[in-house]
């Protein structure tokens, strides 16, 4: 199992709107590609004392690297462009991978 982890940092001014959009529109659109078997979203706790956050880790589970290659070649640019047009610099993302061993 491969996990495609997308961590997003959201400007607190638009956090509620952006989180709602991610959960109701963007993530379902990614899942509609049929290349991921499930997804999960987590709050990133940046300060354990105050429990503040404005970052989220969205994890998409893949069965094979070829599914990720298909996602990259057929869907990723379009979905990233939609996000950039909607939120610009108010929502920044970085991507990592986890592989179950």
TIRO-2110 file (N, C-alpha, C; in Angstrom, 1 decimal):
// TIRO-2110
0.9, -1.2, 0.0, N, 1, A
0.0, 0.0, 0.0, CA, 1, A
0.9, 1.2, 0.0, C, 1, A
0.5, 2.2, -0.8, N, 2, A
1.3, 3.4, -0.9, CA, 2, A
0.3, 4.6, -0.5, C, 2, A
0.8, 5.5, 0.3, N, 3, A
0.0, 6.6, 0.7, CA, 3, A
0.6, 7.9, 0.1, C, 3, A
-0.2, 8.6, -0.7, N, 4, A
0.1, 9.9, -1.3, CA, 4, A
-0.4, 10.9, -0.3, C, 4, A
0.5, 11.5, 0.4, N, 5, A
0.2, 12.5, 1.5, CA, 5, A
0.4, 13.9, 1.0, C, 5, A
-0.7, 14.6, 1.0, N, 6, A
-0.7, 16.0, 0.6, CA, 6, A
-1.0, 16.9, 1.9, C, 6, A
0.0, 17.6, 2.3, N, 7, A
-0.2, 18.5, 3.5, CA, 7, A
-0.5, 19.9, 3.0, C, 7, A
-1.6, 20.5, 3.4, N, 8, A
-2.0, 21.8, 3.0, CA, 8, A
-1.9, 22.7, 4.2, C, 8, A
-1.4, 23.9, 3.9, N, 9, A
-1.4, 25.0, 4.9, CA, 9, A
-2.3, 26.0, 4.4, C, 9, A
-3.3, 26.4, 5.3, N, 10, A
-4.4, 27.2, 4.9, CA, 10, A
-4.3, 28.5, 5.7, C, 10, A
-4.4, 29.7, 5.0, N, 11, A
-4.5, 31.0, 5.6, CA, 11, A
-5.7, 30.9, 6.6, C, 11, A
-5.6, 31.2, 7.8, N, 12, A
-6.7, 31.1, 8.8, CA, 12, A
-7.9, 31.9, 8.4, C, 12, A
-7.7, 33.0, 7.6, N, 13, A
-8.9, 33.8, 7.2, CA, 13, A
-9.9, 33.0, 6.3, C, 13, A
-9.3, 32.0, 5.5, N, 14, A
-10.2, 31.2, 4.7, CA, 14, A
-10.3, 29.8, 5.1, C, 14, A
-9.8, 29.4, 6.3, N, 15, A
-9.6, 28.0, 6.7, CA, 15, A
-11.0, 27.3, 6.6, C, 15, A
-12.0, 27.8, 7.2, N, 16, A
-13.3, 27.1, 7.2, CA, 16, A
-13.8, 26.9, 5.7, C, 16, A
-13.8, 27.9, 4.9, N, 17, A
-14.2, 27.8, 3.5, CA, 17, A
-13.3, 26.7, 2.8, C, 17, A
-12.0, 26.8, 2.9, N, 18, A
-11.1, 25.9, 2.2, CA, 18, A
-11.3, 24.5, 2.7, C, 18, A
-11.4, 24.3, 4.0, N, 19, A
-11.6, 22.9, 4.5, CA, 19, A
-12.9, 22.3, 4.0, C, 19, A
-14.0, 23.1, 4.0, N, 20, A
-15.3, 22.7, 3.4, CA, 20, A
-15.1, 22.3, 2.0, C, 20, A
-14.5, 23.1, 1.2, N, 21, A
-14.3, 22.9, -0.2, CA, 21, A
-13.5, 21.6, -0.5, C, 21, A
-12.4, 21.4, 0.3, N, 22, A
-11.6, 20.2, 0.2, CA, 22, A
-12.4, 19.0, 0.4, C, 22, A
-13.2, 19.0, 1.5, N, 23, A
-14.0, 17.8, 1.9, CA, 23, A
-15.2, 17.5, 1.0, C, 23, A
-15.8, 18.6, 0.5, N, 24, A
-17.0, 18.4, -0.3, CA, 24, A
-16.8, 18.4, -1.8, C, 24, A
-15.7, 19.0, -2.3, N, 25, A
-15.5, 19.0, -3.7, CA, 25, A
-14.2, 18.4, -4.2, C, 25, A
-13.1, 18.9, -3.6, N, 26, A
-11.8, 18.5, -4.1, CA, 26, A
-11.5, 17.0, -3.9, C, 26, A
-11.6, 16.6, -2.7, N, 27, A
-11.3, 15.2, -2.4, CA, 27, A
-12.2, 14.2, -3.1, C, 27, A
-13.5, 14.5, -3.1, N, 28, A
-14.4, 13.6, -4.0, CA, 28, A
-14.0, 13.6, -5.4, C, 28, A
-13.5, 14.7, -6.0, N, 29, A
-13.1, 14.8, -7.4, CA, 29, A
-11.8, 13.9, -7.6, C, 29, A
-10.9, 14.0, -6.6, N, 30, A
-9.7, 13.1, -6.7, CA, 30, A
-10.1, 11.6, -6.6, C, 30, A
-11.0, 11.3, -5.8, N, 31, A
-11.5, 9.9, -5.6, CA, 31, A
-12.2, 9.4, -6.9, C, 31, A
-12.9, 10.3, -7.6, N, 32, A
-13.6, 10.0, -8.8, CA, 32, A
-12.7, 9.5, -9.9, C, 32, A
-11.4, 9.7, -9.8, N, 33, A
-10.5, 9.2, -10.8, CA, 33, A
-10.4, 7.7, -10.8, C, 33, A
-10.9, 7.1, -9.6, N, 34, A
-10.8, 5.6, -9.5, CA, 34, A
-9.5, 5.0, -9.3, C, 34, A
-8.5, 5.9, -9.0, N, 35, A
-7.1, 5.4, -8.8, CA, 35, A
-6.7, 5.2, -7.4, C, 35, A
-7.5, 5.7, -6.5, N, 36, A
-7.2, 5.6, -5.0, CA, 36, A
-8.3, 4.8, -4.4, C, 36, A
-7.9, 4.0, -3.4, N, 37, A
-8.8, 3.1, -2.7, CA, 37, A
-9.5, 3.7, -1.5, C, 37, A
-8.9, 4.7, -0.9, N, 38, A
-9.5, 5.4, 0.2, CA, 38, A
-8.7, 6.7, 0.5, C, 38, A
-9.3, 7.5, 1.3, N, 39, A
-8.6, 8.7, 1.7, CA, 39, A
-9.0, 9.0, 3.2, C, 39, A
-8.1, 9.8, 3.8, N, 40, A
-8.3, 10.2, 5.2, CA, 40, A
-7.8, 11.6, 5.3, C, 40, A
-8.3, 12.4, 6.2, N, 41, A
-7.8, 13.8, 6.4, CA, 41, A
-7.6, 13.9, 7.9, C, 41, A
-6.4, 14.6, 8.2, N, 42, A
-6.0, 14.8, 9.6, CA, 42, A
-5.7, 16.2, 9.8, C, 42, A
-6.0, 16.8, 11.0, N, 43, A
-5.4, 18.1, 11.4, CA, 43, A
-4.0, 17.9, 11.8, C, 43, A
-3.1, 18.8, 11.4, N, 44, A
-1.8, 18.8, 11.8, CA, 44, A
-1.7, 19.7, 13.0, C, 44, A
-1.4, 19.2, 14.2, N, 45, A
-1.3, 20.0, 15.4, CA, 45, A
0.1, 20.6, 15.5, C, 45, A
0.1, 21.9, 15.3, N, 46, A
1.4, 22.6, 15.2, CA, 46, A
2.0, 23.1, 16.5, C, 46, A
1.1, 23.2, 17.5, N, 47, A
1.5, 23.6, 18.9, CA, 47, A
0.7, 22.7, 19.8, C, 47, A
1.4, 21.7, 20.4, N, 48, A
0.7, 20.7, 21.3, CA, 48, A
0.1, 21.4, 22.6, C, 48, A
0.6, 22.5, 23.0, N, 49, A
0.1, 23.1, 24.2, CA, 49, A
-1.2, 23.9, 23.9, C, 49, A
-1.1, 24.7, 22.9, N, 50, A
-2.3, 25.5, 22.5, CA, 50, A
-3.2, 24.7, 21.5, C, 50, A
-2.7, 23.6, 21.0, N, 51, A
-3.4, 22.8, 20.0, CA, 51, A
-3.9, 23.6, 18.8, C, 51, A
-3.0, 24.6, 18.4, N, 52, A
-3.4, 25.4, 17.2, CA, 52, A
-3.1, 24.6, 15.9, C, 52, A
-3.8, 25.0, 14.9, N, 53, A
-3.5, 24.3, 13.6, CA, 53, A
-4.1, 25.2, 12.5, C, 53, A
-3.6, 25.1, 11.3, N, 54, A
-4.2, 25.5, 10.1, CA, 54, A
-3.6, 24.7, 8.9, C, 54, A
-3.1, 23.6, 9.3, N, 55, A
-2.6, 22.6, 8.3, CA, 55, A
-3.4, 21.3, 8.4, C, 55, A
-3.5, 20.6, 7.3, N, 56, A
-4.2, 19.4, 7.2, CA, 56, A
-3.4, 18.4, 6.4, C, 56, A
-3.3, 17.2, 6.7, N, 57, A
-2.7, 16.1, 5.9, CA, 57, A
-3.8, 15.3, 5.3, C, 57, A
-3.9, 15.3, 4.0, N, 58, A
-4.8, 14.4, 3.3, CA, 58, A
-4.1, 13.3, 2.7, C, 58, A
-4.5, 12.1, 3.1, N, 59, A
-3.8, 10.9, 2.7, CA, 59, A
-4.7, 10.1, 1.7, C, 59, A
-4.2, 9.8, 0.5, N, 60, A
-4.8, 9.1, -0.5, CA, 60, A
-4.1, 7.7, -0.6, C, 60, A
-4.8, 6.6, -0.5, N, 61, A
-4.2, 5.3, -0.5, CA, 61, A
-4.3, 4.7, -1.9, C, 61, A
-3.1, 4.2, -2.4, N, 62, A
-3.0, 3.6, -3.7, CA, 62, A
-2.5, 2.2, -3.6, C, 62, A
-2.9, 1.4, -4.5, N, 63, A
-2.4, 0.0, -4.6, CA, 63, A
-1.1, -0.1, -5.3, C, 63, A
-0.9, 0.7, -6.3, N, 64, A
0.3, 0.6, -7.1, CA, 64, A
0.9, 1.9, -7.5, C, 64, A
2.2, 1.9, -7.8, N, 65, A
2.8, 3.2, -8.3, CA, 65, A
2.2, 3.5, -9.7, C, 65, A
1.8, 2.5, -10.5, N, 66, A
1.3, 2.9, -11.8, CA, 66, A
0.0, 3.7, -11.7, C, 66, A
-0.8, 3.4, -10.6, N, 67, A
-2.0, 4.2, -10.4, CA, 67, A
-1.6, 5.7, -10.1, C, 67, A
-0.5, 5.9, -9.4, N, 68, A
0.0, 7.3, -9.2, CA, 68, A
0.4, 7.9, -10.5, C, 68, A
1.1, 7.1, -11.3, N, 69, A
1.6, 7.6, -12.6, CA, 69, A
0.4, 8.0, -13.4, C, 69, A
-0.7, 7.2, -13.4, N, 70, A
-1.9, 7.6, -14.2, CA, 70, A
-2.5, 8.9, -13.6, C, 70, A
-2.5, 9.0, -12.3, N, 71, A
-3.1, 10.2, -11.7, CA, 71, A
-2.3, 11.4, -12.1, C, 71, A
-1.0, 11.3, -12.1, N, 72, A
-0.1, 12.4, -12.4, CA, 72, A
-0.3, 12.8, -13.9, C, 72, A
-0.3, 11.8, -14.8, N, 73, A
-0.4, 12.2, -16.2, CA, 73, A
-1.7, 12.6, -16.7, C, 73, A
-2.8, 12.2, -16.0, N, 74, A
-4.1, 12.4, -16.5, CA, 74, A
-5.0, 13.4, -15.7, C, 74, A
-4.6, 13.6, -14.4, N, 75, A
-5.5, 14.4, -13.5, CA, 75, A
-4.9, 15.5, -12.7, C, 75, A
-3.7, 15.3, -12.2, N, 76, A
-3.0, 16.1, -11.2, CA, 76, A
-3.0, 17.6, -11.6, C, 76, A
-2.5, 17.9, -12.8, N, 77, A
-2.3, 19.3, -13.2, CA, 77, A
-3.6, 20.0, -13.2, C, 77, A
-4.7, 19.4, -13.7, N, 78, A
-6.0, 20.1, -13.8, CA, 78, A
-6.5, 20.3, -12.4, C, 78, A
-6.4, 19.4, -11.5, N, 79, A
-6.9, 19.5, -10.1, CA, 79, A
-6.1, 20.6, -9.3, C, 79, A
-4.8, 20.6, -9.5, N, 80, A
-3.9, 21.6, -8.9, CA, 80, A
-4.2, 23.0, -9.4, C, 80, A
-4.5, 23.1, -10.7, N, 81, A
-4.9, 24.4, -11.3, CA, 81, A
-6.2, 24.9, -10.7, C, 81, A
-7.2, 24.1, -10.5, N, 82, A
-8.4, 24.5, -9.9, CA, 82, A
-8.2, 25.0, -8.5, C, 82, A
-7.4, 24.3, -7.8, N, 83, A
-7.1, 24.8, -6.4, CA, 83, A
-6.3, 26.1, -6.4, C, 83, A
-5.4, 26.3, -7.3, N, 84, A
-4.6, 27.5, -7.4, CA, 84, A
-5.5, 28.7, -7.8, C, 84, A
-6.4, 28.5, -8.7, N, 85, A
-7.3, 29.5, -9.1, CA, 85, A
-8.3, 29.9, -8.0, C, 85, A
-8.7, 29.0, -7.3, N, 86, A
-9.7, 29.2, -6.2, CA, 86, A
-9.1, 29.9, -5.0, C, 86, A
-7.8, 29.5, -4.6, N, 87, A
-7.3, 30.0, -3.3, CA, 87, A
-5.9, 30.7, -3.5, C, 87, A
-5.3, 30.5, -4.6, N, 88, A
-4.0, 31.2, -4.8, CA, 88, A
-3.0, 30.8, -3.6, C, 88, A
-2.3, 31.9, -3.1, N, 89, A
-1.3, 31.7, -2.1, CA, 89, A
-1.9, 31.4, -0.7, C, 89, A
-3.2, 31.4, -0.6, N, 90, A
-3.9, 31.2, 0.7, CA, 90, A
-4.0, 29.7, 1.0, C, 90, A
-3.7, 28.9, 0.1, N, 91, A
-3.6, 27.4, 0.3, CA, 91, A
-2.4, 26.9, -0.3, C, 91, A
-1.4, 26.5, 0.4, N, 92, A
-0.2, 25.9, -0.1, CA, 92, A
-0.1, 24.5, 0.2, C, 92, A
0.5, 23.7, -0.7, N, 93, A
0.5, 22.2, -0.5, CA, 93, A
1.9, 21.7, -0.7, C, 93, A
2.3, 20.7, 0.0, N, 94, A
3.5, 19.9, -0.3, CA, 94, A
3.1, 18.4, -0.2, C, 94, A
3.8, 17.6, -1.0, N, 95, A
3.5, 16.3, -1.1, CA, 95, A
4.6, 15.3, -0.7, C, 95, A
4.2, 14.2, -0.1, N, 96, A
5.2, 13.2, 0.3, CA, 96, A
4.5, 11.9, 0.1, C, 96, A
5.3, 10.8, 0.2, N, 97, A
4.8, 9.4, 0.0, CA, 97, A
5.2, 8.6, 1.2, C, 97, A
4.3, 7.7, 1.5, N, 98, A
4.5, 6.7, 2.6, CA, 98, A
4.3, 5.3, 1.9, C, 98, A
5.1, 4.4, 2.2, N, 99, A
4.9, 3.0, 1.7, CA, 99, A
4.9, 2.1, 2.9, C, 99, A
3.8, 1.3, 2.9, N, 100, A
3.7, 0.3, 4.0, CA, 100, A
4.7, -0.8, 3.8, C, 100, A
5.4, -1.1, 4.9, N, 101, A
6.4, -2.2, 4.8, CA, 101, A
6.1, -3.3, 5.8, C, 101, A
END
